[in-house]
């Protein structure tokens, strides 16, 4: 299937690993020119080299920036060419009891998870509207709807992303620019895989047994009863930034394995 994005310029934040890296790889495979991002130049250089090795003739480059620091974000923005596809994937999470979350953590999570996408969209959207084509994706989470009690501050930022995404979509009325949010469910990123390995060793259980127990106790409403792969999330993102998804705008698209029971 031709996604009609060959030659398009894409920027994917938080893309040296996990969902971001898998998304960058998918877009490169479709012929897009992809700019990746991570907090350190070393991490970015490693990811660029890996993508170049995985995809022959890949048109990929990278810009380092820590999204918790507004000045670094501005330096990144100053280096960006005209962007056709923006994937706001940068984000942080940390389980912590509500009463132990200080004000600083609330602001830090909002700065990274919400303001990162706002700043990039503020820069990219006007040009997309001028050229009458563009795609913006906010990588939110099922936690935007199914707020996790163990990290309410994270859930708050994911819900905020839905509001921003829908609001920006309203500004695209009558154009070929779309803004959507993707809601992944529990996903087996590199960090989650390492966490499962640790639990497996500590409990003298297989990784499969640990995963099964997680879904039985922590996410019992999941219909697939497993972690999604980063590639499954990336494939969904790739479709919704494509030329084939032109009729989907202002949507919150679930890729959470049926975990959320509500119809709407």
N, C-alpha and C positions, 0 to 999 in steps of 0.2 A: 504494500500500500504506500503510495506516494503522499507524504504529509504536506507537500507543497511549501516547504520552508528552506529548500536549497538556496544558499546565498544570503539568507536572512542573518542578521547579527543578533546574537543572544547573549545576555548576561545572566549568570546564575550565581546568586550569593550563597555563601556557605557551601562550596561545592568541591572541597578537597577530599570528601569522604561521604559515605552514606547516600541518602536520597539525592542530595545535590550532585554528587559525583556521577551517580547512575543517570541522572537527568542530563547532565552535560554530555556524557557518553552517547546517550540516545540521540540527542540533537546533532552531535557531530556526525553520527552515522547517517543522519538524514541530510547531510550536506550543509548544515548551518555553520556559520562562523561563530565560535563560542568563546566567551571570556569567562574564566572561572575566578573564584575568589576564596581566600582563606585568611586567617589571622596573621600568618607569618609568611615571609617570602619563601623560606625553605619549603614549607608545606605546599605552597602554590607551585613552585618549580617541580617538586616531586610529582604532583598530580598532573601537571601539564605533560611531563615526560611519560607518565603512565598512559595517559589518554593517547598521546602520539604513538606509543607502541601498540596499543590495542586497536586503534583505527588508522589504517594506512592513509596517508594524505590528509590527516585531520588538520583542520584550520582552527587551532586552539591556542589561546594565550591566557595570561592570568594577571590579576592585580591584587596585591595583599592589602587588607584593611581590617581593623578590629572595629566591629559595629557597635561596640560599647563606647567608642570615642568619636564624637561628632567631627573633630578636625580630620581624623583619618578617613571618615566617610566622605567628607568634602574633597579631600585629595583624590580619592578614588573617582568620584563623580567628575572631577576636572579632567581625568584621563580617559573617560569613556567616549567612544565614537557615538554616532547615531545608533540607538538601540531599537531593534524591531520587536524583540521578545525579551521580556523581563520576568525572571522567576525569582521571587522573594522567598528564599529558603533559609536564610541565616536565622538561627534561633538557639536558645539555651533552655535547659530544664534542670530541675533539681528537687527531688522529693524533700519536703520539710513540713513539720507540723505548723498549722496556721498561726498558733500563738508564738511560735519561734521565728516567724518571718519578720525581720525588721523593715522599717520604711525603706532603707537603702536597697534591699532586695527587690521590693516592689518597683521602685524606680529603675533599677538595673534591668530587670526583666522587660519592662515596658520600653526602655531605651533600645535594647537589642532586638526584641521580637516584633515590636510594633513600629518604632520610629525608623528602623532600617528600611522597611518597605515604603513607609511614607516618604522618606527623603529621596529614595530612588525613583518612586513613581512621580513625585513632584518634578523631578528632572526629566524623566522620559516621556510622560504623558503628553505634554504640549507638542512635541515633535511628532509623536504618533498621530495625534489628531490632525496636524498640518499635512502629513503625508497620507492620511486617510487609511492607515493600516498599522495595526500593532496588537500585541498580546501581553497582558500582565497577569501573572499568577501569584497569588499569596498562598504559600504552603502553610495552611493552618493545621488543624488536628481534630480528631473526634473529641478531644478534650475541650474544644470550643462549645460543644453541646453537652457532652457527658463529663461535667467538670470533676476532675479527680480530687478527692478529699485530701490526698497526700501532697498535692502541690496546686493549691487554689490560685496562687499568683501566676503560675504557668497557664492554667485554664483561662484566667482573666485576659491574658494577652492574646490567646488564640481566638477568644470571642471578639475582642477588639479588632482583630484582623478581618473578621467577617463583616463588621460594620464598615470598615475602611474600604474593603473590596467592593461591597455593594454600593457605597456612596460614590466611589470613583466610576463605577459602571454607569451610574446615572449621567455622568458628564460625557459619555460617549454616544449618546442618543443620535441615531441616524448616521453613524459612521461605521467603518470597518475595523474599529478598535474594540476589543473586548477585555473585560476585567473579571476574573473568576477566582474563587478560592478552592483549594483541594484539601479535603479532610482525610488524611491517612489515619488508619488505626494503628495498633501496636505493630511495629515494623522491626525486622531483624537487621538493624544497622550494625556496624562494627562494634559500637559500644554495647548494644544489647547482647550481641553474640558473646562478647567477653564476660558480661554479667551472668549470662546463663551458664557459661563454662565454670565460673567461680561457684555458683550455687550447686552445680552438678558435683563438683569435687567436694565441696563442704558437706553436702548431704549424702554423698556416696550413691548418687543416682545418675542415670543417663540424662543427657541434655533433653532428649525427647520427653522423659518423665517430668523434668522440671517445667518444660513448656506446657505439658498437659495440665499440671497442677496450677500453673499460673492462670490458665484460662478457666479452669474449674472454680478457682477461688476469687481471682481478681477481675476477670472479664467473662463471666459466665454467659452473657447475652450474645457473645460472638457466635456467628453462624459457621464460620470456617474453622474456629477452634485452633488457630495457629497464628503465628506471626506472618505478616505479609513480607515478601522480599522487597528490597529497595528497587529492584527492576520492575516489579508490578506497579509501584507508585510512579516510577519514572515513565513507564509506558502511558499511564493515564495523563500525566502532565504533558507529555509529548503530543498526545492527540489534541488536548485542549489549547495548545499554543499553535496548532497547525491551521492551515487554510481550510481544512475540512470541518472545523468546529465553529464556523462563522455565525451560526444561529444560537450559540450558547453564550450568554452574557449576564453578568450579575448573579451567577449561580454559586452555590456551595456544594461542591461535588464530592460525594463520599467514596472513599476507598478504604473502608474500615471493617470489611468482612461481615457486615450486617450487625455490628455491635449495637448500633443505635436503633431502638425499636420503633421510634415514631415514624409515621409514613412521610410527613413533610419535614 
